[in-house]
Amino acid sequence: MLEGKVIKDFNDKENNLKKYTVGKKFKAENKRYKELQAKGFVEEGKEVKAKEDK
């Protein structure tokens, strides 16, 4: 899973058209994140681990 900042506003068609604006954080599976990065919507992401129950 990757996470990074949005650099261009977009509506996420795979999440009920949720609006993401510049500066917000975006997290998605690697393949999905790379697609959006290639289209110029998000910056280079950092790997994040799934949260575990404590």
N, C-alpha and C positions, 0 to 999 in steps of 0.2 A: 504494500500500500504506500502511496506517495502523497505528500502534502506540500503545498506552496501557495503563493499569493496570486490572486487574479490580476492580470495586467490589462484585460480588455473585457468590458461587460458582456455577459452572455446569459441566455436562458438554457438551463440544462435539460435537454430533451429526454434524458434517461431518468430524470428525477422530477416528474410532473411539472416541467418547465420552470423549476425554481430559478429565480433571478440571482445571479452572482454579480456583484459590482466590483470595480477596481479597488484593490486593497484588502478585500475579504479573503479569508483562507478557504482553500478548496482541497478536499481529500477524496481520493478515488483509488480503485485498483490500478496497478501499474499500466496495463494496456489502455484503459480509458484515459488515464492522466496523460500518457504519452500522445494520444490522439489529440487532446485539447492543447497540449504544448506545441505540437506540430502546426496547429492552426493559429497559434499566437494568442491564445486566451489566458494561459497561465505560465508563470515563470518556471525555471527548472526546479523540480520538486526534490524534497528530501524524503528518504525512506522513514516511515513511521511504523511502529509495532502496534498490533491490535491491543486494545486495552484489556487487561486481564482482571477478572473478579478478585477482590481482595478478601 
